[in-house]
Amino acid sequence: KYFFILSKIITFAIYLLVMKKYFLVFSILIFLFSSCSEYQKLLKSTDIELKYNKAIEYFNNGDFARATTLFEDISSYYRGTDRSEDILNFLGQSYLGQKDYYTASNYYQTYLKSYPKGRYAENAKFLVGYCYYKDSPDPRLDQTATYQAIASFQEFLDLYPESNKVPQVNKLLDELHDKLAYKYYMNARLYYNLGNYMGNNYLSAVITAQNALKKYPSSSYRDDLSFLILQAKFAQAQQSILAKKEERYQDTIDEYYSYINEFPNGKFKKQANNIFNDCKKAINLK
């Protein structure tokens, strides 16, 4: 009898939990339906002031999709007024909130053309560069957005050298430069791997890596690029005709000294020392 009563209590408890769950789902559905219904009525409304206020409300609540729809709907009505500046800024922020960086950038650029000295001009200029930065792809892909981000950030630094965003901009610029340096490194590494296939690709590897070091002297890939130059020169010396071997081994030794002076404790120190010793043996140096 005791277990029978206990089982009834458990069954009833489960029933209440299930019903509560269904009630919760039903309540959410009712809320969503009423919310959508309210929003549809708002879209059809001719009350521009109401739409403007609701758009700001949606924006503040993080509902950027509805906010953008309403702001775009009323933007032409407010064109030429004080609110037009605010609406363009809201539209840029709303698309940024949706991670639509391309559209956000377009709105910020439109804002800057319309209000070059406006209230949000400094932030808009920064965010144009930031949107390009966010759209900057993997180093293996086309880097147009990366170059656009760099150009935009440089313009920002020229226009607002005293801005409190300068440290952040410099940090983002370093990251973008590093990405481009890495792309150079990958290209140089590709040349190195091709070796003497259809030409002297070791020389191409050296030139590509040297160009990267000139363009991005502070890159975090400086060690990698410098060692790749040493590797390529060594490989070229090994595979040279006899008449050029000694000269190229000596050039590799000179490159070794350049590398080890800059990176006395570099991550490729052991490999570099091995290359140096092999070069000395090849030309009978003590």
C-alpha positions, 0 to 999 in steps of 0.5 A: 500500500505504501509503495502504491501511494508513493508511485501515485505521488511520483506520477502526479509530480511528473504530470505537474512538471510536464504540464508546467513545461508545456505551459512555459512553451505555450507562454513563450509561443503566445509572447512571440506571436503577440510580439510579431503581431505588434511589430507587423502593425508597427511596420504598417504604421504611419506614425514616424515618431513612434517608429523612431522611438521603437527602433531605439528601443529595439536597438537598446534591447539588442534586437538589431534586425528589427532596429535596422528595418525601422531605421531604414524605413524612416531614414528618408523622412528625416533626411536633412534633419538633426536626426538623420545623423543619429539614424546613420550612426544607429544603422552602422551600429545595428549592422555591426551588432549583426556582424554584417561588417560590409554594410556597417562600413558602408553606413559609416562611410556614408555618415562621414561623407555627410557629416565629416565633422559630426558628433560621431565622426571620430568613432565612425572613422575608427569603425570603418577600419574596424569593419575592414579588420573584421572582414580580413580573411585567412592569410591564404586568401585575397587580402584586399580587406586587410589593406583597406583596414590598414589604410583606414586605420592610418587615416584615423591616426592622421586625423585623430593623433590624440584619440584614446583609441590610438593604442587600440588602433596601433595594436590592430595595425600590428596584427594586420601587418603580421598577417601580411608578413605571414602571407609573405612567409607562406609564399617564400616557403612555397618557393623554398619547397619548389627548389630548382623546379623550373628555375631557381626558386631558392632565390625567389624565396630569399627575395620574398622573405627579404621584402617581407622583412623590409615592409614589416620589420617589427613582425613576430615572424621576423625570426622565421623569415630570417631563418628561411633566408638562411635555409634557402641560401644553404640549399642553393649552395648545396645544389649549385654547380661547382664554380658557384659553390664556394661563393654561395657557401660563403654567402650562407656563412655571412647570412648565418652571422647576420641571423645569429647576431639578431637572434642569439637565442632564436628558436632555430639556433640549433638548425642554424649552427648545423648549417654553419658547420656544414658550410665550413666543412664544404669549403674546408674552413676551420 
